[in-house]
Amino acid sequence: MLFSSLVFLCLFLPLVLAVYYLTGKDQRNQFLLIASLAFYAWGEGRLVVLLLLSLIFNYVLAARIGKLICDRTQESASRAKILVAFAVIANLIPLAYYKYSGFLLGDSLDPILGAGWFDVALPLGISFYTFQAMSYVIDVYRRDASPAKSFTHFACYVTCFPQLVAGPIVRYKDVSRQLIERVTSIDKFHEGIKRFVVGLAKKVLIANTLAVYADVAFGLPVEDLSIEHAWIGAICYALQIYFDFSGYSDMAIGLGLMLGFRFAENFNYPYIAVSIQDFWSRWHISLSTWFRDYLYIPLGGNRNGKLRTIVNLWIVFLLCGLWHGASWNFILWGAYYGAFLSLERIIHKDLTAKVPNIVRRCYVLLVVLVGWVLFRATTLEQTAGYLAAMAGQGAGMLWAYPFKTDLLLAIFFGIVFSMPVQQSLARIPPRIRVGFEPLYIMMLMGTSMLLLVNGTHNPFLYFRF
């Protein structure tokens, strides 16, 4: 069930909010858990059992680890360490089976076991809820978080429907207090509505419009690509994936506010970054910080010299690429960013500081655009052909797809709102903003609903991760 679907907007969300606010504060977590499981079961049916097994397993194991580390004996510490290692491995097994078995074993074992043995559907959100459950167990082991006071609290944390299937990846230590006692208010609800509507507009008005043109460009045979096809397609996809995913994150944060939660930000205008390191501190922040805290720093981070730091960066980004999907393109995408991050580590900061910011931003945009081609293309052959077309080596005719007004407007507003213009809007005098804001929100909501009713193209990219 997409947040941008009519079923969610007109049925599920109003019903859940109405019952949630009619329910006593002590029973809201129970209701939210039931609603979240229903939300997940709507799209995944019986695979909700896999989610439930993950919840029970991680809750029981973390409770045991919590007791062991409280003993403060060498034997208990050793047993806790074994259990946390077991938890990590056990969490990764279903993720590896559903996401990577076909890629790793399909070609070699299909002739023996029969075709389709590893052709399994990827459960929605498995990468997100697995990482959340793992971070909970690890944080309990590190004493960064106390074990959940009840199974309902823990299960509500993992399954909370605003962030269940596409993040942001929430840490238990960041919301543990809110699970026990959270504040709901008219001001917070109003803030949540505004945030949700802005996210919906980013998704429906910009990302969905650009998706049509990106799909056309990347759907062409590489021999039919021209330089115009290639660059317009890459730009459309770069804007599409940003507004698609940041819009979904905005909707998740807005829904959280309506329910009394305050989730951390997941994007911070990544396309104005002045380095690739800066880009990754702004893009999908919850994922990049997860890899930093649970992989990069445990590997040694940047504490053991420049060479070891580079090795750690490559490991992290190869695995980050693999996290996004089981294909050589995602692995190449991870290696690509590992290479640029390593290069930035090698080059002395004093040299880059002398380069004007406009040049540094153009460098980042070029690197990122090429990176999105690696990410969007489905094969290495298509990647090579597409990049060749961007370099002017394509044999296709000039851009034949008509430049409709919706494309031009989506690109224009995509470029404008990928920059921090909202900070400028915040400087508008409150008396003017108070009068304008409701009209602005109603206009965005009305236009978005109109397009959804008319059956606009409505994909969501991160469901496949």
MIKOLMAR-491479 format. One record per atom (N, C-alpha, C): y, z, x. Coordinates in steps of 0.02 Angstrom, whole numbers, plus 50000, padded with zeros to 5 digits. Layout:
N
YZX
...
// end
This chain:
465
499415000050043
500005000050000
500625000050045
500974994550046
501584994050085
502154997950053
502575000850094
503185004050067
503624998950032
503564992750053
503984987450024
503624983749968
503114986949938
502764983849881
503024986749816
502984982849763
503224985149698
502814990949672
502164991049688
501734996549665
501975003149695
502145003049759
502385009149791
503065011149765
503525006349760
504215007849741
504285009849668
503895006749625
503995007749553
503495012549522
502935013949557
502425018249528
502265024349572
502015023049632
501775028549674
502325033349693
502875030749722
503405035149747
503745039249692
503955036149636
504265040349584
503795045749557
503155043949548
502675048749522
502575054549570
502495052949635
502375058149685
502985062749691
503585059849693
504185064049699
504275068549638
504135065849579
504215069849519
503735075849519
503105074549533
502605079949533
502745084849591
502945082149648
503075086249708
503615091449693
504155089349661
504705093949648
504575098549587
504095096649545
503895101049491
503375106149513
503075104849571
502565109349598
502905115149635
502615121049630
502875126749666
502845125749741
503295128949777
503335127849849
502675129449885
502305134449860
501685136449892
501125131349883
501195127049834
500665122049821
500875114949842
501455114149871
501695107449888
501275104149942
501045107949991
500625104950043
499975102350015
499675106249969
499055103949938
499165097449899
499705097249861
499835091149823
499975085249870
500375086549923
500545081249969
499915078550004
499445082950019
498815080850049
498425076350001
498375078349939
498015074249889
498365067449881
499025067549875
499395061249867
499305056749927
499305059649987
499235055650048
498545052650054
498025056450035
497345053750036
497265048249984
497595049049927
497575043749876
497935037549901
498495038449934
498865032949964
498425029050013
498065032750056
497635029550106
497035026150072
496735029650024
496145026849990
496315020549951
496945019949928
497155013949892
497045007749934
497185008249998
497105002450042
496435002050078
496105007850088
495515007950130
494875010050094
494925012550033
494325014249995
493895019350031
493265017550043
492785022350070
492935024350142
493355020450177
493515022350247
493945028650250
494155031150192
494495037650191
494025043050216
493375041950211
492885046750236
492955047450312
493085041950347
493185042250419
493785046650437
494315045950399
494905050050409
494745057450396
494375058850343
494195065750327
493765068850382
493285065050409
492865067550463
493275069050525
493765064750538
494215065950596
494605072450586
494835073550524
495215079650510
494795085950521
494195085950493
493755091850499
493575093050571
493375087850606
493165088450676
493725091450719
494325088650715
494865090850758
495125097750738
495125099250675
495335105950654
494875111350680
494215110250672
493725115250695
493745115950770
493775110350806
493765110650878
494395113950906
494975112350878
495595115350902
495605122850889
495325124950831
495285132150817
494855135650869
494295132550888
493865135550939
494205135751007
494555130351024
494915130151088
495465135551089
495805136451033
496315141551028
496045148451041
495455149951015
495145156551027
494955157351100
494695152051129
494475152451199
495055153751247
495615150251236
496165151051283
496505157851274
496395160951216
496675167751205
496275173051244
495655171451262
495235176251299
495495177351370
495805172051398
496095172251465
495585174251519
494965171951512
494465172851564
494295166051593
494015166151654
493845159851687
493325155951649
492835159551622
492305156251585
492575153051521
493005156651486
493295153851424
493745147851440
494115148251495
494555142651514
494135136451530
493565137351563
493125131751580
492825128651517
492615132951470
492335130351408
492865126751366
493475129351366
494015126051330
494165119151360
494135118751425
494265112351459
493725107251442
493105109551438
492555105151419
492645102751347
492835107351303
492925105651232
493495100651221
494045101451258
494605096851249
494415089951275
494025089651329
493785083151354
493315079951303
492875084051274
492425081651221
492815079051162
493355082551143
493765080551086
494085073751099
494355072751159
494675066351175
494165060651171
493575061751201
493055056451201
492825055051130
492705060351091
492455059551023
492965055950979
493605057350989
494125053850950
494165046550968
494045044951031
494105038051054
493505033751034
492935036851020
492335032851003
492435028650940
492635031450883
492745027050825
493305021950835
493835023950872
494365019250887
494105013450929
493685015050978
493395009851021
492935005250981
492545008250936
492075004150897
492444999250851
492895001950812
493234997750763
493724992750794
494024994750850
494554990650878
494344986250936
493844988450975
493704984951038
492994982551046
492534984551001
491834982751012
491734975151011
492064971750964
491994964550961
492254961151023
492824963551048
493134960651108
492714961851170
492444968051176
492084969851237
491354967651236
491034967751176
490314966651174
490104960651131
490554958151089
490354952951042
490054946851073
490394944051123
490154937751154
489474938551187
489364944451217
488734945351254
488154947551210
488294951451157
487754954151116
487644950451050
488124946451028
488024942650966
487404938150968
487264934751025
486644930651027
486014934851019
486034941251038
485444945451034
485394948850966
485954951850944
485954955750882
486104951550820
486384945550831
486584941450775
487344941350767
487614935750748
488334935050741
488594939750686
489174942450698
489494946750648
489324954050654
488894955950702
488704963050709
489314967350725
489764964550766
490364968250785
490994965850747
490884961950695
491444959550655
491614964750602
491974970050622
492134975550577
492884975650564
493054977650502
493764978150484
494074984250516
494684983350541
495044988950573
495344993450520
495144999850518
495435004450469
496185005150478
496555005350423
497275006050427
497465012450463
497935011850510
498225017750541
497775021550588
497185018950606
496715022750647
497015024350715
497405019750743
497715021050809
498225026650804
498595026850748
499115031950740
498815038850726
498345039250677
498095045950661
497635048650714
497315044250752
496905046550808
497335049650862
497895046350878
498345049050929
498665055650907
498815056250842
499105062550818
498595068150823
497975066750803
497455071950806
497315073950878
497305069150923
497185070650994
497755074851022
498375073151005
498945076951032
498925084151007
498685085250945
498635091950918
498145096150959
497545093450971
497035097051009
497275098451080
497575093451112
497815094351180
498375099451183
498835099351135
499385104151134
499145111251123
498625112151082
498335118751074
498035121151140
497685116651174
497395118351239
497935120151291
498485116551289
499035117851337
499475123751316
499335126651259
499745132051230
500445129651210
500515123151201
501145120351176
501195121151100
500635122451068
500635123350995
500085128350978
500195132150926
499675136750902
499245133050852
498595134950847
498165131650796
498465132350727
498355127350685
498615127450617
498355133550579
498785136350537
498595142350499
498075140850446
498025134650424
497525132850375
497345125550384
496765123650357
496565116650359
497055112250322
497325114850267
497815110950227
498425109250269
498675114050308
499265112650350
499105107050400
498535107650433
498365102550483
498245095750450
497865095650395
497715089350362
498345086150334
498805090250309
499435087650284
499845084650340
499825087750399
500175085150458
499925078250477
499275077250479
498995070850501
499065065550447
498945067350384
498905062350332
499555061050295
500075064850308
500705064250270
500885056850262
500885054350201
500895047050190
501495043350219
502095046550226
502635042650256
502475040050326
502085043650366
501965041450434
501215040350449
500795040150398
500075039950410
499835033450441
500055027750415
499745021450435
500145017650489
500765019650502
501155015850551
501655020250589
501555026750589
501995031050627
502665032250592
503125035250628
503085037150698
502545042450711
502295042550774
501795047350793
502135054150799
501935058750756
502265065250751
501845070450789
502175074850826
501835080350861
501795086350814
501235089750816
501155095650773
501675101050789
501815101950853
502295107150872
502995105750844
503135099450829
503795097650803
503865098850728
503295099150693
503325099950620
502945106150594
502655110050640
502245115750619
502655120550575
503275121950596
503695126350556
503865123250488
503975116750488
504145113350425
503555113250377
502945113250403
502355113450360
502295120150324
502515125450358
502475132050328
503045133250279
503645131350301
504235132550259
504755127250276
504865122650231
505365117450240
505885117750186
506465115450203
507035115850157
507135109150123
507145109250058
507335103250020
508015104549988
508415099449986
509085100149957
509315093449931
509825093749890
510115087449864
510395083249921
510725086549969
511015082850025
510475079450067
509925082950080
509385080050120
509045074350080
508955075350015
508655070149973
509095063949972
509745064949966
510225059349966
510205055750033
510185059550087
510125056450154
509485052450160
508945055150131
508305051550134
508325045050095
508645045150036
508695038949997
509075033650036
509625035550066
510035030650105
509615027850162
509265032250198
508875029950255
508305025350232
507995027150176
507445022950151
507695016150130
508245015850094
508505009450069
508725004950127
509045007850177
509235003850236
508605001050270
508085005250276
507465002750306
507144997350264
507154998150198
506874993050154
507254986550161
507904986850166
508314980850173
508174977450240
508114981350293
507944978450358
507284974650355
506804977650319
506144974450312
506164968250269
506444968950209
506394963650159
506914958150171
507534960050185
508064955050190
508074951450258
507914955050311
507954952050378
507264950250405
506824955250412
506174953950443
505754948950404
505714949650339
505304944950299
505574937850302
506234937150302
506534930550306
506384927250373
506464930950426
506334928250492
505594926950504
505164930650469
504444929650478
504224922650460
504544919750409
504364912950387
504474908050444
505044908550477
505224903750529
504834905150594
504714911550608
504304913150666
503594910550658
503324911350597
502644908850585
502604901250591
503124897850570
503134890550578
503104888650651
503534891750691
503564889950762
502924891550798
502654897650787
502044899550822
501414896450791
501494893550731
500924890250700
500854882950720
501364880150752
501334873150775
500844872450833
500484866850838
500104865450899
500584865150958
500374867651016
500834868051072
501084861151093
500694855951080
500924849251098
501484846851054
501584850150997
502124848150951
502754852350960
502744857051007
503324861351017
503874857851057
504484858751035
505054856651074
505404862851100
505894862051143
506244867851170
506604871551114
506854867751063
507184871051007
506704875150965
506114871950950
505594875650914
505444882250949
505324881851014
505084887551052
505594893251054
506214891651070
506724896851076
506904899851008
506974895750957
507134898450891
506564902850866
505944900550877
505364904550857
505344911250893
505474911150958
505454917350997
506004922150975
506604919550963
507154923850941
507004926650871
506754922450826
506584924850759
506054930250763
505554929350805
505024934450809
505284940850840
505704940350891
505984946350922
506374950450871
506774947050830
507154950650778
506694952950722
506194948850705
505734950750652
505364957150668
505064957550728
504664963350744
505094969650750
505704968850773
506144974750778
506334977250708
506554972750664
506764974950598
506174976750554
505604973650566
505004975450529
504794982550545
504734984050610
504464990650629
504994996050626
505614994550648
506134999750643
506305000950569
506264995750528
506374996650456
505845001150426
505225000050445
504685004250420
504775011450445
504985012350507
505115019050533
505685022350495
506215018550479
506765021250439
506515023550371
506085019450340
505815021450275
505395027750281
504995028250334
504585034250345
505015040450354
505545039850394
506005045450405
506365047250340
506565042150302
506885043450238
506425046950188
505805044750185
505325047950140
505205055150162
505165056250228
505085063050253
505665067550231
506265064950234
506845068850213
506815070550138
506585065750098
506515067150027
506015072750014
505515073350058
505005078450050
505175084950087
505735084950123
505945090950158
505805090850232
505485085650258
505325085150329
505885081450366
505935082850430
506395079050473
505995076550533
505835070150532
505455067050587
505925064550641
505665064150702
506065061650758
506195054150751
506735051950781
506895044750781
506385040850822
506275034550801
505775030450835
506075024450871
506715022850856
507055017250888
507775019150902
508045016550957
508735017950975
509055011651005
509115006450963
509435000150983
509154997551050
508514995851051
508204993751115
508494987351144
508774982951102
509024976551127
509694977051163
509974983051168
510574983851210
510404987251276
509764987851291
509544991251352
509794987551414
509884991151468
510134988251531
509584987851583
508974989951566
508404989351611
507774989651568
507214987551596
506594987951558
506394995251547
506524999451595
506405006651586
506825009251527
507445007151525
507895009151470
507635006451404
507385000251404
507104997251343
506545001551315
506095003851360
505515007651336
505695014951319
506285017051337
506515023551313
506835022951244
506925016751221
507245015451156
506775012351105
506235009151128
505775005551083
505165009951068
504995010551005
504395014250983
504345020751023
504855024851017
504945030751059
504355035551052
504075036250992
503525040950983
502905038851022
502785032251028
502205029851066
502335030451141
502925028351164
503055028551236
503065035751261
503335040451222
503325047451244
502615050351240
502205047851193
501505050051191
501145048151255
501225041851275
500905039651337
501185043351398
501825044751396
502135048451451
501845055551457
501805059051401
501605066151403
500865067151411
500455062451384
499735063651384
499355059151432
499695054551466
499355050351515
499745049851580
500375047551576
500765046451637
500865052851678
501095058151646
501215064451682
500555067551707
500025067851666
499385070351692
499115066251751
499265059751753
499045055651811
499455057251874
499995060851866
500415062451923
501135060251915
501255055851865
501935053551853
502235050351915
502835052651933
503175050051992
503215055252047
502735059952046
502775065552093
502415064352159
502025058952164
501605057952222
501775051552261
502405049952264
502615044152302
502675037852260
503015032952289
503175026852252
502555022752235
502075022252282
501475018252270
501075021152213
500965027752214
500585030952161
500945030452094
501615030852094
501995030052033
501885023152003
501875017952045
501765011152021
501075010351992
500575013252026
499885013052000
499855016451932
500175022151925
500185025651861
500515021551806
501065018151823
501405013951774
500955008251750
500605005251797
500154999751778
499595002251733
499305007951749
498775010851707
499035012051637
499615015151632
499905016951567
500035010651526
500335005551556
500524999751516
499944994951503
499444994951545
498834991251528
498504994351467
498475000951466
498185004451408
498635003951347
499295003851358
499765002851303
499654996051271
499564990851313
499424984251286
498774984151247
498254987451275
497604987751242
497644991651177
498084996751175
498165000551113
498394996151056
498804991151071
499064986751019
498544981850993
498014980551030
497504976051005
497024973951058
496444971551035
495904969551081
495944962051094
496354960151141
496394953151162
496694952751231
496564947251265
496834946451332
497594945851331
497874943451275
498594942951270
498924949851273
498634954751238
498914961551239
498844964751308
498284963351341
498194965951409
498704962851456
498804956251449
499294952751490
499994955351476
500134956751412
500784959651392
500894966351426
500384970551427
500444977051460
500554976251535
500174971651566
500254970451638
500944967651654
501194963551610
501854960551618
502394965951622
502374970651576
502864976051578
502734980851636
502104981851653
501954985951712
502254982951774
502244976251779
502534972851838
503284973851841
503634973051785
504364973751786
504574980951797
504214985651768
504374992651780
504254994651852
503724991851881
503594993151952
504144990151996
504354984051978
504884980752016
505534984952013
505684987551955
506284991751948
506224998251988
505625000751996
505525006752037
505625005152111
505434999052131
505484997152201
506214995852221
506574992352176
507274990752191
507694997052186
508094998152235
508505004352237
509025004252182
509115009952151
509585010452094
510295008852114
510475010052177
511155008552200
511305001052195
510794996852205
510894989652201
511004987452129
510594990052083
510664988052013
511304990751982
511534996452008
512144999451980
512754994951990
512734990652041
513294986252056
513294980052012
512744978751976
512694972851933
513034974351867
513474969951843
513814971251778
513314972151721
513484976451674
513034977951618
512844971751578
513304967051571
513164961051532
512604957051565
512594956851631
512064953251667
511404956951658
511424963651663
510814967651656
510524966951586
510964966751536
510724966051467
510414959151455
510714953951484
510424947251479
509744946951512
509674950151569
509034950551603
508504953851559
508684959451528
508214962951484
508024958651424
508514955351393
508364951251335
507904945451353
508004942451411
507574936951433
506864939451444
506794945051479
506134947851493
505784949651427
506154952651382
505864954851318
505664948851275
506074943651273
505904937651235
505254934551259
505184933851325
504564931151353
503984935851336
504114942451340
503594947251323
503364946551251
503824945151205
503614944351135
503204938051124
503294933051166
502864927151162
502144929151180
502064933051234
501404935451252
501094939551195
501504943351162
501284947851109
501094944051046
501474938851029
501384935250965
500854929750970
500814926451027
500324921051034
499614923851028
499164919851004
498484922250991
497994920851048
498154916151092
497714914551149
498144913551211
497814913951268
498174912751331
498404905551336
498014900951308
498204893851309
498844892751268
498874895851209
499484895251169
500074898351204
499964904051238
500504907251275
500784902651328
500344899651367
500564895151421
500944889151393
500684886251339
501014880451309
501694882351279
501734888151248
502364890251217
502894891651270
502694895151324
503174896551377
503394890051412
502934885351418
503114878851447
503634875351403
503544875851338
504034872751292
504714876251298
504714882751305
505344886351314
505694884251379
505304882151428
505584879851491
505774872451490
505704869351431
505904862351424
505354857351437
504724859751441
504174855251456
503794853051394
504034855051335
503684853151274
503784845851257
503284843151222
503304835951205
503484834851132
503644840151095
503774839451024
504454836551010
504534834750947
505174832050924
505674837850916
506304836150904
506804841250893
506634845250830
506944851050824
506794855650769
506854852050702
506274851750667
506254848050604
506294852550543
506174859150553
506194863750496
506924864850477
507104864350414
507814864550394
508124871350408
508744871150432
509134877250444
509434879450377
509054883350339
509304885650275
509774891450285
510164892750234
510664898150238
510334904850252
509744906050222
509424912550232
509234913750304
509024908350340
508864909150411
509484910850451
510024907150440
510634908350477
510904915450464
510884917550401
511124924250384
510674929650415
510014928550413
509544933450441
509634934050517
509734928550551
509854928850623
510514932250638
511034930450600
511694933450612
511674941050602
511414943250544
511404950350530
510894953950575
510364950250594
509884953150640
510204954750707
510594950150733
510934951250797
511454956850790
511834956750736
512364961750726
512074968750721
511564969550679
511304976250666
510774978450717
510634974250766
510234976650822
510674980050874
511324979950860
511814983550902
512064989650862
512334994650897
512525000950863
513165000450822
513174995850774
513774995050733
513855000850684
513285004250668
513335009850621
513765015550649
513785016050715
514225021150745
514955019550731
515105013050729
515795011050712
515935012450638
515435011150595
515525012350524
515635019750510
515345024050553
515415031250543
516135033550555
516535029350589
517235031150602
517685029550543
517415026250492
517815024750433
518005031450399
518615032250379
518825038550346
518355040450289
518165046850285
517685049050234
517875047150163
518515047350146
518715045850077
518555038550059
518595034150109
518425027050097
517665026150097
517335029450145
516605028750151
516245031450090
516485036950063
516165040050004
516175035349944
516715031649938
516765026949882
516365020649894
516315018449956
515985012149972
515225012949978
515005018650003
514295019550020
513815018649961
513945021649902
513485020549846
513425013249826
513985009649826
513965002549809
513554998649860
513635000349924
513274997149979
512524998249971
512315004549957
511615006149950
511315002749888
511685002749833
511434999549772
511364992049783
511814989049820
511774981849833
511164980249875
511034984249927
510444983149969
509804983949929
509774989249889
509174990549849
509064985049798
509594983149763
509524977949712
509304971249740
509604969249796
509424962849827
508704963049852
508504968649882
507814969349907
507314968949850
507454972449796
507004972349738
506964965349708
507524961949705
507524955149677
507074950549717
507104950949783
506674946849825
505944948749817
505804955149811
505114957349802
504834955049735
505234955449683
505014953149617
504874945649618
505274942049657
505174934749663
504614932849709
504264937749736
503674936349777
503834933949847
504334936949879
504514935049947
503944936449996
503914932550049
503424933550102
503504940650129
502954944750127
503024951950139
502474954650185
502434952150247
501924954750293
502164961250325
501704964850357
501914970450398
501514970150463
501864969050519
501544967550582
501114973250608
501364979450603
501024984950636
500414987550599
500254984850540
499634986750508
499034984450549
499104979150589
498534976750627
498424980450692
498854985550706
498774989350767
498464996250752
// end
